[in-house]
Amino acid sequence: MDVHFHRNQKIMHVYFLAFSLILIVVGVFAASGGGLISGWVKILTSPAALTMDYVELGGLGAALLNAGSMGLLSSVLFICSGAELVAASFSAFFLTVGFSLFGMNAVNSIPIIFGVFLYSKVKKEPFSKYANIALFACATAPTISEMLFSNYVKTPLYLSIPIAIIVGIAIAAVFVPLLAHCSATHKGYVLFNAGVTAGFVCFVAFTIYRTTVLQPLGVDGDYKLNSVSSPGFPLFFGLLYGAMFLGSIVLGIILNKGNQRSFKQLISHTGHGIDYISHASLGSVYINIGSLGIVFLTYFICIGAPINGPVMGALLGILACAGTGSHLRNTLPILIGYVLMSFLASWNLSAQGMCVALCYGTCMSPVSGKFGYAAGVLVGALHACLVPFVAVIYGGLNLYNGGFTSGLVVLSILPLLEAIAAHSEARLEKNKVKQI
């Protein structure tokens, strides 16, 4: 058992490092015309509130360099802390890399990671216990960029840097204990629990910021969400992501040694309260990652979605749940909910915002797994209705906007779903008694 565990740890470490290095190397070649470092500096020193497409802001090469470097930072964090890699580590890694294509970078993440590190020391517990949480807390990273590089409040760096560090520490102090409580509110039916937590934290942070800074300075009315996007690179990302997803499937097949039973176990599960590495196998998780990636990438290309930083970053968000609950059977009903709602709404399925929202809406996959496909379609449709209007309540400072919206949807619909399920079970039990 120990040999098997250590083998899995090594494979996951190598996979995370390889994934990150591929992005960096490809990014360097993509920026062969120049501007790689200047584009990356621009990414590091710009506001990051939703939605800031780093492909448009710094260039394709710089965006990939930023994503790969954040992947390396995540890997180093795991290795140096001695953290035990589990299914949730896939979530932490893929979310970090994905959001590093549109809002997350080393400058706005390190103060938050440092804050979580200090929290672990105050609690007198090893940082290895908090490694995943430190990466999840970086969902609030645009808050740090707002302290450092705001378009509305000009503060010299000798003041803004210590302010940003203090804010990062404060966010960590609130985020870590709140994270555990938020999971109880949705009972594990939202796989992006950190999104729910970050939404509440950023809502409070933004209201304090508006009240104490923006309003006194008279710039509150000028504040608006970013809307920076690029037309995208369908062929480039199609080949790059397609190769990495196929590689993940091949790796999974090799690790499973041709045994298909464990993957069947994975896709037959509801997705609620599960770690697929222990329930099925690490190989099956890699097959699941590749399958989800290929299907949704194909979907986005077919509908003509902008294959740019936000959409390709969000696509990695789907993979983030491949080890903790999502698979094709329980995510497709949520997609169907989006498709059906598009016939009634003014937006279309290929709109960047709705493509990004769909990716993070798949974190409600346990709902369709537990309560049936109809429930999955329902929460998908509700998510599509809510998500365009939610980011404004925290000024776009929470990158996990889709995750927070998922929390709102599940909180509103879960009591009804549980009541219907309980009624159905009672009727079945009553019919059994009659038959006896």
Sequence and secondary structure as in RCSB ss.txt:
>XXXX:A:sequence
MDVHFHRNQKIMHVYFLAFSLILIVVGVFAASGGGLISGWVKILTSPAALTMDYVELGGLGAALLNAGSMGLLSS
VLFICSGAELVAASFSAFFLTVGFSLFGMNAVNSIPIIFGVFLYSKVKKEPFSKYANIALFACATAPTISEMLFS
NYVKTPLYLSIPIAIIVGIAIAAVFVPLLAHCSATHKGYVLFNAGVTAGFVCFVAFTIYRTTVLQPLGVDGDYKL
NSVSSPGFPLFFGLLYGAMFLGSIVLGIILNKGNQRSFKQLISHTGHGIDYISHASLGSVYINIGSLGIVFLTYF
ICIGAPINGPVMGALLGILACAGTGSHLRNTLPILIGYVLMSFLASWNLSAQGMCVALCYGTCMSPVSGKFGYAA
GVLVGALHACLVPFVAVIYGGLNLYNGGFTSGLVVLSILPLLEAIAAHSEARLEKNKVKQI
>XXXX:A:secstr
 HHHHHHHHHHHHHHHHHHHHHHHHHHHHHTTTS HHHHHHHHHTS   S B HHHHH HHHHHHHHHHHHHHHH
HHHHHHT    HHHHHHHHHHHHHTTTT  HHHHHHHHHHHHHHHHHTT  GGGGHHHHHHHGGGHHHHHHHHH 
SS    HHHHHHHHHHHHHHHHHHHHHHHHHHHHHHTT  S HHHHHHHHHHHHHHHHHIIIIIHHHT GGG   
  B   B HHHHHHHHHHHHHHHHHHHHHHHTT  HHHHHHHHS  SS  HHHHT HHHHHHHHHHHHHHHHHHH
HHHT  BSHHHHHHHHHHHTTTTTT  HHHHHHHHHHHHHHHTTSSS TTSHHHHHHHHHHGGGHHHHHHH HHH
HHHHHHHHHHHHHHHGGGGTT  S HHHHHHHHHHHHHHHHHHHHHHHHHHHHHHHHHHH 
